[in-house]
Amino acid sequence: MAKSKIRIALIGCGGNMRGAHVPRLHEDAKVELVPVMDTEETQARLLMVRYGK
C-alpha cells in the first residue's frame, strides 16, 4: 500500500510561520505544503520563494 502524504494549506505566512512552523513541516517527508495565502501578498511570496511553493 502506497503511503500518502498529509497535504497542508497555510493561511498566514508571516515571520513566525516561515521561521518556526514551516521549516519543521518541510523536513517531514510525509507532509506536502499546498496552497498558501496571506492578506499581505509579499508574506506569501516570501514563503513560496523559500520553500518552493
SULBEL-V345061 format. One record per residue. N is the residue number from 1. OMEGA is omega as a letter, one per 40 degrees, with the letter a starting at -180 (NA if undefined). NEAR is the number of other ideal C-beta (glycine too) atoms within 8 Angstrom. Layout:
n = <N | N>
omega = <OMEGA | OMEGA>
near = <NEAR | NEAR>
//
This chain:
n = <1 | 2 | 3 | 4 | 5 | 6 | 7 | 8 | 9 | 10 | 11 | 12 | 13 | 14 | 15 | 16 | 17 | 18 | 19 | 20 | 21 | 22 | 23 | 24 | 25 | 26 | 27 | 28 | 29 | 30 | 31 | 32 | 33 | 34 | 35 | 36 | 37 | 38 | 39 | 40 | 41 | 42 | 43 | 44 | 45 | 46 | 47 | 48 | 49 | 50 | 51 | 52 | 53>
omega = <a | i | a | i | i | a | a | i | a | i | a | a | a | a | a | i | a | a | a | a | a | i | i | i | a | i | a | a | a | a | i | i | i | a | i | i | i | i | i | a | a | i | i | i | i | i | a | i | a | a | i | i | NA>
near = <2 | 3 | 5 | 4 | 7 | 7 | 6 | 9 | 9 | 12 | 6 | 6 | 12 | 9 | 5 | 7 | 12 | 13 | 7 | 8 | 7 | 14 | 9 | 8 | 10 | 9 | 5 | 7 | 3 | 6 | 10 | 7 | 12 | 8 | 6 | 13 | 8 | 12 | 2 | 7 | 6 | 6 | 11 | 12 | 8 | 10 | 16 | 10 | 6 | 8 | 9 | 4 | 8>
//
